[in-house]
Amino acid sequence: MYGFEAIDAANGWSMAVAGALIVFSGLVVLSFVISQINKVLTFLENRFSIFKPNHKAPQANENETEETLEVPHYIPSNIKEAARYYYPLIEGLDQPFDLTRLYEISQQKGFPHPHITISHLRQACILAPAGDGLFTWNQPQSEKN
């Protein structure tokens, strides 16, 4: 017995369909797991902070004014507008400063895509090299605010 008769006699058609269904369902499960991996990784990174009680920041004295930092949801494509958002971060740094420190602060404050924006600020010569890997803010005073 050869050919289609042998396949039919040994339940080959049902095995082929079952194999295809198993492979397809495995791919569906795999794609679902991959799509949810960012949530799993976020949970693993923050697993200890989730179970800790929230600590409130100490209250500021009435004499001190609390400075609010404007964090945009997206960085504008106009580099001068983007520089307006980054200038308060620069004011808190010693001049000249290291770009890694600016990146860390912008990431802590929640600025979107700090690598890209800092790169664009360098290309526009708003962040000017000061030597030894340090940079200074190089925007005229009238454009800072």
Order of alpha helices (4+ residues) and beta strands (2+ residues): alpha-alpha-alpha-alpha-alpha-beta-alpha-alpha-beta-beta-alpha
